[in-house]
Amino acid sequence: MAGPGAKPDLDVQPKLRLDKWLWQARFFKGRGDAAEMISAGSLRLNSQHCRKPGHAVAIGDVLTFAQGNAIRVVRIRALGFRRGPAPEAQDLYDDLAPTDLE
Protein backbone atom coordinates (compact mmCIF):
# COMPACT_ATOMS: atom_id res chain seq x y z
CA MET A 1 0.00 0.00 0.00
CA ALA A 2 1.45 3.33 -1.05
CA GLY A 3 1.67 6.14 1.44
CA PRO A 4 1.76 9.92 1.12
CA GLY A 5 4.40 11.10 -1.31
CA ALA A 6 4.52 7.75 -3.13
CA LYS A 7 5.26 7.96 -6.84
CA PRO A 8 2.33 7.02 -9.11
CA ASP A 9 2.52 3.72 -10.98
CA LEU A 10 2.94 4.75 -14.62
CA ASP A 11 1.68 1.37 -15.86
CA VAL A 12 -1.76 1.91 -14.31
CA GLN A 13 -4.27 3.57 -16.63
CA PRO A 14 -6.47 6.22 -14.99
CA LYS A 15 -10.12 5.23 -14.58
CA LEU A 16 -13.41 6.91 -13.69
CA ARG A 17 -16.81 5.65 -12.50
CA LEU A 18 -19.10 4.80 -15.42
CA ASP A 19 -22.05 6.85 -14.16
CA LYS A 20 -19.83 9.86 -13.55
CA TRP A 21 -18.28 9.66 -17.03
CA LEU A 22 -21.73 9.46 -18.70
CA TRP A 23 -22.83 12.52 -16.70
CA GLN A 24 -19.66 14.49 -17.52
CA ALA A 25 -20.02 13.61 -21.22
CA ARG A 26 -23.57 15.06 -20.99
CA PHE A 27 -25.46 11.93 -22.02
CA PHE A 28 -27.60 12.29 -18.86
CA LYS A 29 -28.77 15.28 -16.82
CA GLY A 30 -27.75 13.67 -13.54
CA ARG A 31 -25.58 10.86 -12.26
CA GLY A 32 -28.69 9.27 -10.77
CA ASP A 33 -30.26 9.03 -14.23
CA ALA A 34 -27.12 7.40 -15.60
CA ALA A 35 -26.92 5.01 -12.63
CA GLU A 36 -30.57 4.01 -13.08
CA MET A 37 -30.07 3.20 -16.78
CA ILE A 38 -26.93 1.17 -16.01
CA SER A 39 -28.57 -0.73 -13.13
CA ALA A 40 -31.48 -1.64 -15.41
CA GLY A 41 -29.02 -3.51 -17.63
CA SER A 42 -29.41 -1.15 -20.59
CA LEU A 43 -25.70 -0.60 -21.21
CA ARG A 44 -22.91 -2.67 -22.70
CA LEU A 45 -19.29 -2.00 -21.85
CA ASN A 46 -16.91 -3.48 -24.43
CA SER A 47 -19.77 -5.73 -25.67
CA GLN A 48 -20.50 -7.08 -22.15
CA HIS A 49 -23.62 -6.22 -20.16
CA CYS A 50 -22.78 -3.95 -17.25
CA ARG A 51 -25.13 -3.33 -14.30
CA LYS A 52 -22.73 -1.54 -11.95
CA PRO A 53 -22.80 2.29 -12.06
CA GLY A 54 -19.50 2.33 -10.16
CA HIS A 55 -17.71 0.15 -12.72
CA ALA A 56 -14.44 1.80 -13.73
CA VAL A 57 -14.02 2.88 -17.34
CA ALA A 58 -10.84 3.89 -19.10
CA ILE A 59 -9.77 5.49 -22.36
CA GLY A 60 -10.52 3.17 -25.27
CA ASP A 61 -13.58 1.48 -23.70
CA VAL A 62 -16.65 1.24 -25.96
CA LEU A 63 -20.12 1.92 -24.54
CA THR A 64 -23.40 0.93 -26.20
CA PHE A 65 -26.67 2.22 -24.74
CA ALA A 66 -30.07 3.61 -25.67
CA GLN A 67 -30.65 7.34 -25.46
CA GLY A 68 -34.18 8.34 -26.39
CA ASN A 69 -35.00 6.59 -29.68
CA ALA A 70 -31.36 6.20 -30.68
CA ILE A 71 -28.75 3.59 -29.88
CA ARG A 72 -25.48 5.30 -28.95
CA VAL A 73 -22.13 3.63 -29.56
CA VAL A 74 -19.20 5.68 -28.27
CA ARG A 75 -15.51 5.10 -27.61
CA ILE A 76 -14.08 6.91 -24.59
CA ARG A 77 -11.38 9.30 -25.80
CA ALA A 78 -10.70 11.08 -22.49
CA LEU A 79 -11.75 11.09 -18.86
CA GLY A 80 -13.33 14.31 -17.71
CA PHE A 81 -12.35 16.39 -14.72
CA ARG A 82 -15.70 18.23 -14.54
CA ARG A 83 -19.07 18.55 -16.24
CA GLY A 84 -18.17 21.32 -18.63
CA PRO A 85 -19.94 22.91 -21.59
CA ALA A 86 -21.19 20.75 -24.47
CA PRO A 87 -18.14 21.29 -26.76
CA GLU A 88 -15.84 20.16 -23.93
CA ALA A 89 -18.06 17.14 -23.26
CA GLN A 90 -18.01 16.11 -26.93
CA ASP A 91 -14.22 15.93 -26.78
CA LEU A 92 -14.51 13.07 -24.27
CA TYR A 93 -15.73 10.52 -26.84
CA ASP A 94 -15.83 9.40 -30.46
CA ASP A 95 -19.31 8.64 -31.80
CA LEU A 96 -19.15 5.23 -33.51
CA ALA A 97 -22.83 4.95 -34.45
CA PRO A 98 -23.43 4.87 -38.20
CA THR A 99 -24.95 8.03 -39.64
CA ASP A 100 -27.98 8.03 -41.91
CA LEU A 101 -26.91 8.27 -45.55
CA GLU A 102 -29.99 9.82 -47.08
Backbone as CSV, one residue per row, in Angstrom:
resi,resn,N_x,N_y,N_z,CA_x,CA_y,CA_z,C_x,C_y,C_z
1,MET,0.849,-1.176,0.000,0.000,0.000,0.000,0.897,1.243,0.000
2,ALA,0.624,2.130,-0.921,1.448,3.327,-1.046,1.006,4.390,-0.044
3,GLY,1.959,5.095,0.473,1.666,6.144,1.444,1.775,7.517,0.814
4,PRO,1.639,8.550,1.628,1.760,9.916,1.119,3.134,10.136,0.486
5,GLY,3.146,10.802,-0.628,4.398,11.098,-1.307,4.889,9.971,-2.205
6,ALA,4.118,8.873,-2.277,4.524,7.750,-3.134,4.406,8.171,-4.595
7,LYS,5.300,7.658,-5.410,5.257,7.961,-6.842,4.149,7.150,-7.498
8,PRO,3.408,7.749,-8.443,2.332,7.018,-9.107,2.907,5.916,-9.997
9,ASP,2.144,4.829,-10.112,2.523,3.724,-10.980,2.173,4.111,-12.417
10,LEU,3.163,4.283,-13.256,2.940,4.753,-14.620,2.289,3.701,-15.508
11,ASP,2.284,2.437,-15.070,1.676,1.373,-15.860,0.168,1.272,-15.628
12,VAL,-0.347,1.967,-14.638,-1.762,1.912,-14.313,-2.484,3.011,-15.077
13,GLN,-3.498,2.600,-15.850,-4.267,3.566,-16.630,-5.312,4.228,-15.737
14,PRO,-5.459,5.548,-15.805,-6.473,6.224,-14.988,-7.874,5.735,-15.349
15,LYS,-8.748,5.690,-14.364,-10.116,5.228,-14.576,-11.081,6.166,-13.869
16,LEU,-12.355,6.067,-14.254,-13.406,6.907,-13.694,-14.677,6.068,-13.609
17,ARG,-15.532,6.362,-12.618,-16.812,5.654,-12.501,-17.637,5.837,-13.779
18,LEU,-18.286,4.778,-14.210,-19.096,4.798,-15.422,-20.207,5.836,-15.359
19,ASP,-20.955,5.879,-14.255,-22.050,6.850,-14.163,-21.535,8.288,-14.183
20,LYS,-20.408,8.518,-13.568,-19.829,9.864,-13.552,-19.359,10.268,-14.949
21,TRP,-18.744,9.339,-15.683,-18.282,9.657,-17.033,-19.465,9.996,-17.938
22,LEU,-20.551,9.193,-17.873,-21.730,9.462,-18.703,-22.333,10.827,-18.387
23,TRP,-22.321,11.215,-17.112,-22.827,12.521,-16.701,-21.915,13.631,-17.214
24,GLN,-20.593,13.463,-17.058,-19.656,14.487,-17.522,-19.697,14.646,-19.035
25,ALA,-19.949,13.556,-19.760,-20.020,13.606,-21.220,-21.387,14.107,-21.697
26,ARG,-22.262,14.447,-20.743,-23.570,15.058,-20.995,-24.549,14.143,-21.727
27,PHE,-24.459,12.845,-21.485,-25.461,11.932,-22.016,-26.685,11.904,-21.112
28,PHE,-26.510,12.274,-19.838,-27.598,12.292,-18.863,-27.538,13.576,-18.051
29,LYS,-28.703,14.039,-17.590,-28.772,15.282,-16.819,-28.209,15.123,-15.412
30,GLY,-28.263,13.909,-14.887,-27.754,13.670,-13.540,-27.106,12.306,-13.436
31,ARG,-26.227,12.154,-12.459,-25.576,10.861,-12.256,-26.599,9.796,-11.871
32,GLY,-27.642,10.215,-11.157,-28.690,9.269,-10.772,-29.397,8.687,-11.983
33,ASP,-29.637,9.516,-12.999,-30.264,9.034,-14.233,-29.359,8.019,-14.932
34,ALA,-28.079,8.320,-14.980,-27.120,7.399,-15.598,-27.050,6.099,-14.808
35,ALA,-27.002,6.195,-13.482,-26.919,5.005,-12.634,-28.159,4.132,-12.793
36,GLU,-29.319,4.753,-12.909,-30.570,4.005,-13.082,-30.563,3.223,-14.392
37,MET,-30.122,3.857,-15.473,-30.065,3.198,-16.776,-29.078,2.025,-16.735
38,ILE,-27.938,2.227,-16.103,-26.928,1.173,-16.009,-27.463,0.014,-15.173
39,SER,-28.043,0.306,-14.020,-28.571,-0.728,-13.129,-29.674,-1.552,-13.782
40,ALA,-30.410,-0.939,-14.706,-31.484,-1.637,-15.412,-30.927,-2.615,-16.446
41,GLY,-29.630,-2.594,-16.668,-29.019,-3.508,-17.630,-29.092,-3.021,-19.058
42,SER,-29.249,-1.721,-19.244,-29.412,-1.150,-20.586,-28.117,-0.645,-21.193
43,LEU,-26.987,-1.079,-20.688,-25.704,-0.602,-21.206,-24.751,-1.771,-21.393
44,ARG,-23.977,-1.701,-22.462,-22.905,-2.672,-22.697,-21.572,-1.929,-22.647
45,LEU,-20.637,-2.532,-21.963,-19.285,-1.999,-21.852,-18.367,-2.995,-22.531
46,ASN,-17.770,-2.596,-23.639,-16.915,-3.485,-24.431,-17.652,-4.777,-24.769
47,SER,-18.896,-4.640,-25.227,-19.771,-5.735,-25.670,-20.284,-6.625,-24.543
48,GLN,-20.033,-6.293,-23.299,-20.496,-7.080,-22.155,-21.532,-6.269,-21.374
49,HIS,-22.634,-6.927,-20.977,-23.622,-6.225,-20.156,-22.975,-5.741,-18.874
50,CYS,-23.321,-4.541,-18.470,-22.783,-3.953,-17.253,-23.952,-3.401,-16.443
51,ARG,-24.055,-3.800,-15.168,-25.134,-3.335,-14.299,-24.606,-2.556,-13.094
52,LYS,-23.328,-2.226,-13.092,-22.732,-1.536,-11.952,-22.375,-0.094,-12.320
53,PRO,-23.109,0.877,-11.773,-22.804,2.290,-12.061,-21.393,2.675,-11.644
54,GLY,-20.838,2.007,-10.647,-19.496,2.332,-10.165,-18.391,1.605,-10.896
55,HIS,-18.737,0.862,-11.953,-17.707,0.153,-12.719,-16.721,1.171,-13.303
56,ALA,-15.463,0.874,-13.230,-14.438,1.801,-13.726,-14.296,1.692,-15.240
57,VAL,-14.260,2.836,-15.901,-14.022,2.881,-17.344,-12.713,3.609,-17.606
58,ALA,-12.125,3.305,-18.742,-10.840,3.890,-19.105,-10.882,4.315,-20.568
59,ILE,-9.895,5.046,-20.963,-9.767,5.486,-22.355,-9.698,4.252,-23.247
60,GLY,-10.481,4.276,-24.321,-10.520,3.168,-25.267,-11.707,2.240,-25.077
61,ASP,-12.389,2.314,-23.923,-13.577,1.484,-23.699,-14.691,1.930,-24.633
62,VAL,-15.525,0.956,-25.069,-16.646,1.241,-25.959,-17.942,0.999,-25.193
63,LEU,-18.831,1.990,-25.230,-20.115,1.922,-24.544,-21.234,1.881,-25.580
64,THR,-22.226,1.021,-25.351,-23.403,0.929,-26.204,-24.624,1.039,-25.301
65,PHE,-25.495,2.012,-25.582,-26.672,2.224,-24.744,-27.730,2.986,-25.525
66,ALA,-28.963,2.881,-25.046,-30.066,3.613,-25.665,-30.153,4.997,-25.057
67,GLN,-30.415,5.970,-25.914,-30.648,7.341,-25.461,-31.815,7.870,-26.291
68,GLY,-32.978,7.974,-25.655,-34.183,8.337,-26.392,-34.517,7.222,-27.374
69,ASN,-34.694,7.575,-28.638,-35.005,6.586,-29.675,-33.764,6.093,-30.398
70,ALA,-32.601,6.550,-29.991,-31.359,6.201,-30.684,-30.517,5.235,-29.848
71,ILE,-29.745,4.427,-30.531,-28.748,3.590,-29.883,-27.408,4.296,-30.041
72,ARG,-26.764,4.600,-28.937,-25.476,5.299,-28.951,-24.354,4.277,-28.828
73,VAL,-23.350,4.434,-29.646,-22.127,3.633,-29.559,-20.983,4.635,-29.543
74,VAL,-20.267,4.697,-28.417,-19.201,5.681,-28.273,-17.943,5.027,-27.709
75,ARG,-16.811,5.527,-28.146,-15.513,5.102,-27.606,-14.991,6.237,-26.733
76,ILE,-14.590,5.904,-25.520,-14.083,6.914,-24.592,-12.725,7.392,-25.080
77,ARG,-12.621,8.688,-25.335,-11.383,9.304,-25.801,-10.609,9.945,-24.649
78,ALA,-11.338,10.407,-23.632,-10.700,11.077,-22.492,-11.601,10.949,-21.275
79,LEU,-11.007,11.060,-20.106,-11.750,11.089,-18.855,-11.903,12.542,-18.441
80,GLY,-13.091,12.927,-18.066,-13.331,14.315,-17.708,-12.884,14.629,-16.287
81,PHE,-12.679,15.908,-16.048,-12.355,16.393,-14.717,-13.552,17.106,-14.110
82,ARG,-14.523,17.491,-14.988,-15.701,18.231,-14.544,-16.791,18.077,-15.596
83,ARG,-17.981,18.514,-15.265,-19.072,18.555,-16.241,-19.028,19.941,-16.871
84,GLY,-18.348,20.044,-17.967,-18.167,21.322,-18.630,-19.213,21.568,-19.695
85,PRO,-18.999,22.587,-20.510,-19.936,22.908,-21.593,-19.950,21.798,-22.650
86,ALA,-20.993,21.801,-23.473,-21.187,20.749,-24.472,-19.961,20.511,-25.370
87,PRO,-19.314,21.553,-25.910,-18.143,21.288,-26.758,-17.031,20.541,-26.007
88,GLU,-16.851,20.861,-24.749,-15.843,20.164,-23.934,-16.260,18.709,-23.711
89,ALA,-17.554,18.488,-23.470,-18.065,17.137,-23.255,-17.912,16.288,-24.510
90,GLN,-18.117,16.858,-25.680,-18.010,16.112,-26.932,-16.586,15.676,-27.226
91,ASP,-15.612,16.326,-26.612,-14.218,15.926,-26.783,-13.863,14.688,-25.963
92,LEU,-14.788,14.231,-25.118,-14.514,13.071,-24.270,-14.742,11.745,-24.991
93,TYR,-15.390,11.771,-26.176,-15.728,10.516,-26.839,-15.726,10.649,-28.362
94,ASP,-15.642,9.499,-29.015,-15.827,9.398,-30.462,-17.142,8.684,-30.687
95,ASP,-18.010,9.251,-31.498,-19.308,8.639,-31.801,-19.093,7.592,-32.881
96,LEU,-19.378,6.326,-32.575,-19.153,5.233,-33.513,-20.429,4.769,-34.199
97,ALA,-21.565,5.351,-33.849,-22.833,4.948,-34.451,-22.850,5.370,-35.918
98,PRO,-23.368,4.492,-36.775,-23.428,4.871,-38.204,-24.399,6.033,-38.405
99,THR,-24.080,6.892,-39.333,-24.945,8.031,-39.640,-25.876,7.654,-40.778
100,ASP,-27.030,8.280,-40.821,-27.982,8.032,-41.908,-27.420,8.619,-43.195
101,LEU,-27.440,7.826,-44.253,-26.910,8.272,-45.554,-28.061,8.498,-46.506
102,GLU,-28.834,9.520,-46.231,-29.985,9.821,-47.085,-29.617,10.819,-48.136
